[in-house]
């Protein structure tokens, strides 16, 4: 499952949170949005080994990481700050399509 939220004031930006029970499925989910927006993987009720491996993946692939235990989310790593121009090309089309679906 993925959720979309507005990333804040200024030019249009979104953050996609992808929920998964293990890192492999989560990596597949967040990778679908690589290059289009800020991404955060939320591991639900993770084992400690899965959480440690997910930190390695998040650091290498450039997405944020949170874990959820008993419906409480905890930040492990914030999504990296990017200076990507979201106003042109495929990113702009993706952003417009997502924002149009939210209205």
C-alpha positions as CSV (number, residue, x, y, z in Angstrom):
1,X,0.0,0.0,0.0
2,X,1.2,3.5,-0.8
3,X,0.0,6.9,0.4
4,X,0.6,10.3,-1.1
5,X,1.0,13.5,0.9
6,X,1.9,17.1,0.0
7,X,5.5,17.7,0.9
8,X,5.0,21.3,2.0
9,X,4.8,24.9,0.8
10,X,6.4,26.2,-2.4
11,X,6.5,24.5,-5.7
12,X,4.4,21.4,-5.9
13,X,6.1,18.3,-4.4
14,X,4.8,15.1,-3.0
15,X,6.1,12.4,-0.7
16,X,5.0,8.8,-1.3
17,X,5.0,6.4,1.7
18,X,5.0,2.7,0.8
19,X,4.0,0.3,3.5
20,X,5.5,-3.3,3.6
21,X,6.1,-6.1,6.1
22,X,9.6,-6.9,4.8
23,X,12.4,-5.0,3.0
24,X,12.3,-6.8,-0.3
25,X,8.6,-6.0,-0.9
26,X,9.2,-2.4,0.3
27,X,12.1,-1.9,-2.0
28,X,10.0,-3.0,-4.9
29,X,7.3,-0.5,-3.9
30,X,9.5,2.6,-3.3
31,X,11.5,1.8,-6.5
32,X,8.4,2.4,-8.6
33,X,8.6,6.1,-7.7
34,X,12.3,6.6,-8.0
35,X,13.1,9.8,-9.8
36,X,9.6,11.2,-9.5
37,X,9.2,12.2,-5.9
38,X,10.4,11.9,-2.3
39,X,9.9,8.3,-1.0
40,X,9.6,6.8,2.4
41,X,9.4,3.1,3.2
42,X,7.3,2.2,6.3
43,X,8.1,-1.3,7.6
44,X,5.1,-2.6,9.6
45,X,6.0,-4.7,12.7
46,X,9.6,-5.4,11.4
47,X,12.1,-7.9,12.8
48,X,15.3,-6.2,14.0
49,X,17.3,-7.9,11.2
50,X,14.8,-6.6,8.6
51,X,15.0,-3.1,10.0
52,X,18.8,-3.2,10.0
53,X,18.8,-4.4,6.3
54,X,16.2,-1.8,5.4
55,X,18.5,1.0,6.8
56,X,21.3,-0.2,4.4
57,X,18.9,-0.2,1.5
58,X,17.4,3.2,2.3
59,X,20.9,4.7,2.6
60,X,22.1,3.2,-0.7
61,X,19.0,3.8,-2.8
62,X,18.1,7.2,-1.3
63,X,14.7,6.9,0.4
64,X,13.5,7.5,3.9
65,X,12.7,4.8,6.4
66,X,10.1,4.5,9.2
67,X,8.8,1.6,11.1
68,X,5.3,1.1,12.5
69,X,4.6,-0.9,15.7
70,X,1.1,-1.0,17.1
71,X,-0.1,1.8,14.8
72,X,2.7,4.2,15.9
73,X,5.2,5.3,13.2
74,X,8.8,6.0,14.2
75,X,11.3,7.8,11.9
76,X,14.6,6.0,11.3
77,X,15.9,8.0,8.4
78,X,14.3,11.0,6.8
79,X,13.9,11.1,3.0
80,X,17.0,12.7,1.5
81,X,16.7,16.3,0.6
82,X,16.8,16.6,-3.2
83,X,17.3,19.6,-5.5
84,X,15.4,17.9,-8.4
85,X,13.4,20.3,-10.6
86,X,9.9,18.8,-10.4
87,X,8.4,21.3,-12.9
88,X,9.6,19.7,-16.1
89,X,9.3,16.4,-18.0
90,X,8.1,13.1,-16.6
91,X,8.3,14.4,-13.0
92,X,5.8,17.2,-13.8
93,X,3.4,14.8,-15.6
94,X,3.6,12.4,-12.7
95,X,3.0,15.2,-10.2
96,X,0.0,16.6,-12.1
97,X,-1.5,13.1,-12.5
98,X,-1.2,12.4,-8.8
99,X,-2.4,15.8,-7.6
100,X,-5.4,15.5,-10.0
101,X,-6.4,12.2,-8.5
102,X,-6.3,13.7,-5.0
103,X,-8.8,16.5,-5.8
